[in-house]
Amino acid sequence: MNKTLLALVVLVSMGAYAQDTTRLSLLFTGDIMQHDSNITAAYDPVRKKYDYQACFEYVAPIARAADLAIGNLELTLAGAPYKGYPQFSAPDALAIELKRIGFDVLVTANNHSVDRRRKGVERTIRVLDSLQFLHTGTFIDSIARANTYPLILEKNGFRLSLLNYTYGTNGIPVTQPNIVNLIDTVQIKLDLAKARAQKTDAIIVFMHWGDEYQSLPNTAQKKLAKLLFREGAKLVIGAHPHVLQPMEWNKERDQVVSYSLGNFVSGQRPRYRDGGAMLWVDLEKVVRDTVSHTRIHQASYELAWVHKTTEFVMRPLRYFEGDTLFIKDKTAREAMAMFANDSRALLKRHNVNIAERQRPTVDSVAFEVCLGIVSAADSLEVHEELLTFYGLKKEVINPQEAIWYAGRFYEAEVAWMALAEIRTRTRFKNARVVRVVN
């Protein structure tokens, strides 16, 4: 065989076995709730608006790092009057902030879906649509469900099917023509058959199930998980218990179940309920000769604790474990340490093939003074000489408003001194020091 022919044979052979590999990172979070204490803390009496920027500023880099961030919205956006337990209606500002920090998808089928009856179901859907959230679990009517369910998620060349169900609605009947997906194994099998027919890369089922405040899944959860896997699900994500339950990655069958991720944000303060886990699942798709195969490449979790002072602030342990600069109160530090210890003890004992995510190495820690939200048209550089001295930057959050920051400091003591000066000499009396996440 001459060299030219040999080269041609080699090239053809290489083409026959050429493959393309892509990955998709998914981030799942637990229950997004707003009790009365959360709603009160989020209200800004000066601007007469609700502001959740401080609550989520440290989970924003985590959510934005995922290709798709998916959470359980366990409340309605039914408008005023805003109320927490037992019949939830949260300010729209919560959803606006979730979108701003990087959430892409929200599931809405849970036991609080119809807390505000038909108005709550339909207004929640309208608000999520207006913010361009992908969402599923509740529907205006059967036509909307037929046209959009199972929900298809598309990102980075991946196509995923997402389904969502709840065990009930706290005894409140669903007003026709609205639909809330209830756990009905006959209907679930039909829906999963439709999902399989969509020929997507993976099927994800988000379940609202289990016993509240119990750290281990019950028999019904385990049976349902087996049914879901048998009918084609690759990932099963659980919510409702408000505490963590174990996670399992069956590598042989290429399946992951997380029985409960606990509370993402809520007003609940008792032990085990004041935080939750964020589950990372990386999918890998290999395409060879137009035939694709998707598998779970990696699965891990990280913990976040909710810190309550005059406001609620989510503290991812990757940034705040052992912190004494921002969590000055000894009781709060002990509560966060207890949450961390309890969570790790449970998950290390019962998890299967899913470990805590390796914390990234931070080369340097910096601090800024967050001035808060002001009008986007407000030219601080002109009116505030002290702030100009420190240096200003702004993050526009909508056409009318922006978040302003002053300075960048590499020593905490200097940042706190600048904060004291800014509070004393400018109008920003509620400014605060924030840690810059690298």
C-alpha atoms as one frame of an Amber mdcrd trajectory, in Angstrom:
protein
   0.000   0.000   0.000   1.514   3.370  -0.969   1.882   6.213   1.524  -0.957
   8.291   0.055  -3.440   5.436   0.262  -2.266   4.558   3.771  -2.793   8.143
   4.928  -6.282   8.151   3.434  -7.154   4.906   5.216  -5.915   6.339   8.524
  -7.946   9.546   8.104 -11.112   7.630   7.232 -10.549   5.327  10.211 -10.065
   8.298  12.538 -13.260   9.894  11.208 -15.187   6.713  11.817 -14.289   6.816
  15.495 -14.315  10.597  15.972 -16.323  11.734  18.949 -17.424  14.987  20.523
 -17.684  15.286  24.313 -19.585  18.078  26.073 -20.581  18.680  29.679 -23.408
  20.436  31.461 -23.358  21.528  35.120 -26.657  21.404  36.990 -27.212  23.010
  40.395 -30.251  21.951  42.438 -31.381  23.755  45.592 -33.956  23.012  48.242
 -37.007  24.887  49.464 -37.232  28.605  48.663 -39.611  29.968  51.298 -40.607
  33.306  52.812 -41.928  33.276  56.334 -43.187  36.477  57.973 -39.733  37.113
  59.424 -38.096  36.909  55.980 -40.619  39.289  54.429 -40.290  41.812  57.255
 -36.496  41.729  57.096 -36.480  42.303  53.330 -38.509  45.512  53.514 -36.579
  48.757  52.994 -38.597  51.507  54.748 -36.595  54.298  53.074 -37.266  53.134
  49.510 -40.573  51.532  50.538 -39.627  48.448  48.572 -38.590  44.858  49.233
 -34.883  44.183  48.700 -33.342  40.678  48.706 -29.896  41.622  47.436 -28.207
  41.197  50.835 -29.874  37.826  51.390 -28.478  36.178  48.267 -25.268  38.081
  47.474 -22.982  35.205  48.522 -24.852  32.438  46.725 -25.002  34.502  43.534
 -21.511  33.457  42.339 -22.432  29.816  42.976 -25.725  29.955  41.075 -24.149
  31.848  38.186 -21.386  29.261  37.879 -23.917  26.547  36.965 -25.115  26.072
  33.415 -28.608  25.544  34.833 -29.657  26.436  38.397 -32.947  24.842  39.458
 -34.859  25.516  42.687 -38.132  24.645  44.434 -40.350  27.722  44.805 -42.443
  26.783  47.822 -44.718  29.789  47.940 -46.993  31.848  45.721 -46.401  35.230
  44.119 -50.022  36.216  44.625 -49.402  39.875  45.448 -50.219  41.807  48.608
 -50.974  41.272  51.405 -47.671  39.423  51.758 -47.722  36.587  54.248 -45.685
  33.645  55.405 -46.941  30.487  57.086 -49.487  28.984  56.761 -50.581  30.479
  53.417 -47.631  32.007  51.646 -47.516  34.990  49.289 -44.093  36.563  48.776
 -43.143  39.869  47.141 -42.268  39.767  43.457 -38.887  41.186  44.475 -37.906
  37.696  45.638 -38.359  36.209  42.166 -36.652  39.208  40.580 -33.605  38.654
  42.780 -33.535  34.905  42.124 -33.430  35.664  38.410 -30.719  38.286  38.865
 -28.416  35.979  40.820 -28.576  33.244  38.227 -31.539  30.907  38.759 -32.855
  29.566  35.466 -35.653  27.142  36.406 -38.196  26.956  39.238 -40.546  24.092
  40.052 -43.883  25.104  41.539 -45.810  21.941  42.482 -45.810  21.744  46.281
 -48.188  21.733  49.218 -48.356  25.561  49.163 -49.137  25.909  45.439 -52.751
  26.914  46.032 -52.328  28.873  49.267 -53.973  31.851  47.520 -56.283  29.739
  45.390 -56.740  30.502  41.691 -55.259  33.995  41.895 -52.115  32.645  43.506
 -51.600  29.879  40.951 -52.166  32.104  37.948 -50.337  35.207  39.154 -47.298
  33.124  40.134 -47.166  31.742  36.599 -47.558  35.221  35.072 -44.751  36.684
  37.201 -42.378  33.827  36.367 -43.222  34.187  32.676 -42.592  37.936  32.811
 -39.136  37.284  34.275 -38.430  34.638  31.617 -38.066  31.831  34.127 -38.511
  28.307  32.887 -40.981  26.667  35.263 -43.235  23.658  35.633 -45.506  21.844
  38.082 -48.532  24.174  38.034 -50.540  25.262  34.996 -53.275  27.695  34.034
 -55.264  24.883  32.433 -55.036  21.506  30.735 -54.119  23.068  27.393 -51.081
  24.769  28.909 -50.043  21.498  30.513 -50.471  19.524  27.308 -48.384  22.056
  25.364 -45.504  22.445  27.835 -45.216  19.240  29.853 -42.812  17.608  30.367
 -40.795  20.829  30.236 -37.810  20.692  27.885 -34.643  22.477  29.014 -32.031
  23.296  26.369 -28.510  24.425  27.173 -25.035  23.911  25.696 -26.269  21.354
  23.197 -28.137  19.339  25.853 -31.889  18.732  25.896 -33.426  17.639  29.205
 -36.971  16.699  30.235 -38.120  18.095  33.607 -41.146  16.828  35.559 -42.504
  17.943  38.948 -45.122  16.532  41.373 -46.400  17.107  44.928 -48.052  14.785
  47.442 -50.856  17.310  48.064 -51.934  20.927  48.610 -52.677  21.007  52.360
 -56.286  20.043  51.769 -57.068  23.124  49.680 -58.789  22.065  46.452 -57.317
  23.174  43.138 -59.676  25.602  41.442 -60.618  24.680  37.893 -59.268  25.051
  35.287 -55.916  25.255  37.101 -53.752  22.151  37.420 -51.252  21.226  40.110
 -49.343  18.033  39.383 -50.168  15.545  42.143 -48.353  12.281  42.823 -50.435
   9.756  40.910 -48.396   6.798  39.715 -50.670   6.131  36.754 -50.335   9.721
  35.534 -46.618   9.771  36.287 -46.073   6.686  34.116 -47.961   8.348  31.269
 -45.911  11.533  31.677 -42.627   9.630  31.760 -43.631   7.783  28.598 -44.125
  11.193  26.991 -40.746  12.297  28.338 -39.076   9.250  26.812 -40.765  10.069
  23.512 -39.170  13.520  23.629 -35.837  11.699  23.146 -33.968  14.160  25.339
 -30.545  13.515  26.836 -31.833  12.945  30.371 -35.059  12.974  32.380 -35.187
  14.856  35.702 -38.058  14.488  38.177 -38.456  16.977  41.049 -40.630  15.478
  43.795 -42.372  17.165  46.741 -42.676  14.237  49.135 -41.675  12.695  52.457
 -42.204  13.444  56.140 -41.422  16.888  57.473 -38.350  17.208  59.734 -37.310
  13.571  59.273 -33.683  13.018  58.264 -34.233   9.716  56.474 -36.565   8.943
  53.555 -39.692   6.955  54.241 -40.797   3.796  52.461 -43.068   5.670  50.055
 -40.198   7.889  48.887 -37.989   4.893  48.214 -40.714   3.067  46.286 -41.501
   6.147  44.219 -37.828   6.695  43.418 -37.567   3.117  42.141 -40.652   3.613
  39.975 -39.272   6.859  38.536 -35.953   5.237  37.686 -37.681   2.219  36.200
 -39.699   4.526  33.951 -36.647   6.356  32.623 -35.610   9.074  35.084 -31.892
   9.708  35.456 -32.119  12.287  38.278 -34.703  12.403  41.083 -34.574  15.477
  43.328 -36.670  15.711  46.493 -38.106  18.536  48.567 -40.583  19.156  51.429
 -39.037  17.677  54.630 -37.227  21.031  55.309 -34.222  19.093  56.570 -31.508
  17.234  54.722 -31.974  13.631  53.686 -29.383  11.379  51.991 -28.232  11.434
  48.359 -27.300   8.372  46.315 -25.459   7.954  43.024 -25.902   4.502  41.537
 -22.981   4.515  39.122 -23.837   1.138  37.627 -27.333   2.287  36.645 -26.292
   5.925  36.054 -28.920   7.351  38.416 -28.892   9.965  41.196 -31.507  10.536
  43.872 -31.484  13.272  46.501 -34.355  12.640  48.887 -34.343  16.171  50.365
 -32.016  19.160  50.001 -33.507  20.876  53.058 -34.271  24.598  53.173 -32.493
  26.855  50.720 -33.873  29.982  52.400 -36.616  30.218  55.011 -37.434  31.739
  58.360 -37.183  28.415  60.174 -34.547  28.554  62.917 -34.751  25.217  64.815
 -31.841  22.813  64.593 -31.504  21.006  61.230 -33.895  23.456  59.503 -31.722
  26.574  59.287 -29.890  25.605  56.100 -29.610  23.111  53.315 -27.481  21.614
  50.575 -26.897  22.570  46.986 -26.466  19.529  44.770 -24.123  19.695  41.781
 -24.599  17.163  38.995 -22.386  17.298  35.911 -23.706  15.509  32.843 -21.390
  14.347  30.075 -22.592  13.719  26.534 -20.491  11.811  24.003 -21.540  11.979
  20.371 -19.990   9.401  18.070 -21.128   9.072  14.463 -24.326  11.044  15.241
 -25.181   8.641  18.075 -25.119  10.298  21.513 -24.829   8.865  24.995 -25.312
  10.940  28.154 -24.090   9.871  31.566 -23.578  11.372  35.003 -19.966  12.490
  35.135 -19.841  13.845  38.679 -22.119  14.512  41.658 -21.301  16.474  44.811
 -22.917  18.811  47.310 -22.111  21.939  49.268 -23.775  23.389  52.334 -25.287
  26.814  52.995 -26.542  28.157  56.310 -29.047  31.004  56.737 -27.795  33.707
  59.113 -30.418  35.864  60.837 -29.589  39.198  62.401 -31.684  42.231  61.447
 -31.868  40.554  58.027 -31.428  37.090  56.574 -28.145  36.362  54.795 -27.270
  33.054  53.190 -23.785  31.921  54.187 -22.278  29.237  51.938 -19.868  27.277
  54.080 -17.241  27.470  51.345 -16.844  31.187  52.183 -17.895  31.494  55.816
 -17.032  28.397  57.797 -15.044  29.553  60.821 -15.628  33.208  59.931 -15.422
  35.784  62.724 -15.420  38.972  60.622 -18.991  38.752  59.328 -20.459  36.404
  61.910 -19.388  38.217  65.049 -22.006  36.794  67.373 -20.749  33.671  69.134
 -24.228  32.136  69.280 -24.592  32.489  65.513 -21.168  30.926  64.887 -22.105
  28.010  67.123 -25.414  27.560  65.283 -23.640  27.488  61.917 -21.075  24.997
  63.237 -23.869  22.790  64.587 -25.614  22.859  61.195 -22.359  21.929  59.463
 -21.587  19.102  61.876 -25.126  17.696  61.820 -25.280  17.812  58.026 -21.909
  16.177  57.483 -22.595  13.470  60.046 -25.836  12.539  58.266 -24.548  12.743
  54.706 -21.207  11.051  55.309 -23.008   8.141  56.929 -25.853   7.694  54.464
 -24.785   9.195  51.129 -23.710   6.834  48.378 -20.932   8.071  46.058 -21.759
  11.749  46.676 -19.272  13.688  48.793 -19.001  17.311  49.800 -17.714  19.498
  46.999 -14.056  20.392  47.281 -13.877  24.001  48.286 -12.090  26.195  45.761
  -8.804  27.702  46.823  -9.092  31.468  47.218  -5.817  33.200  46.412  -6.843
  36.503  47.967  -9.725  37.877  49.985 -10.999  41.376  49.340 -13.751  43.522
  50.799 -16.023  46.252  49.453 -18.539  48.601  51.012 -21.995  47.959  49.577
 -23.976  51.191  49.602 -27.213  49.494  48.636 -29.706  50.041  45.844 -30.138
  53.559  44.476 -31.522  55.100  41.330 -29.560  54.160  38.227 -29.664  57.847
  37.255 -28.077  58.957  40.545 -24.561  60.177  39.776 -22.737  59.439  43.026
 -19.392  60.501  41.555 -20.672  64.100  41.361 -22.450  64.339  44.698 -20.275
  62.264  47.039 -16.631  63.370  47.196 -15.719  60.802  49.856 -17.115  57.957
  47.771 -15.195  59.181  44.732 -12.045  59.067  46.861 -12.609  55.408  47.666
 -13.639  54.565  44.114 -17.097  53.564  42.961 -18.639  50.889  40.823 -22.229
  50.037  40.111 -24.166  46.975  39.059 -27.309  47.882  37.151 -30.144  45.575
  38.146 -32.932  47.135  36.088 -33.430  50.338  34.059 -34.360  52.264  37.189
 -31.998  50.939  39.875 -28.398  49.942  40.519 -26.348  48.510  43.386 -23.353
  50.729  44.229 -20.085  49.642  45.850 -17.284  51.793  47.242 -13.604  50.838
  47.407 -11.783  47.556  47.353  -9.848  46.671  50.484  -7.506  43.778  51.188
  -7.500  44.187  54.967 -10.719  43.773  56.892  -9.800  46.446  59.430  -9.391
  49.054  56.694 -12.749  48.078  55.196 -14.520  48.475  58.544 -12.858  51.891
  59.045 -14.032  52.990  55.599 -17.520  51.752  56.436 -17.619  53.833  59.613
 -16.519  56.920  57.692 -19.060  56.363  54.916 -21.896  55.869  57.377 -20.895
  59.032  59.264 -20.199  61.379  56.349 -22.641  60.273  53.643 -26.331  59.492
  53.308 -25.644  55.764  53.206 -26.340  54.985  56.852 -27.113  51.321  56.120
 -23.995  50.606  54.068 -22.233  47.361  54.918 -18.961  45.569  54.297 -19.194
  42.613  51.927 -16.647  39.943  51.149 -15.653  39.821  47.507 -15.940  36.260
  46.244 -13.019  35.348  44.000
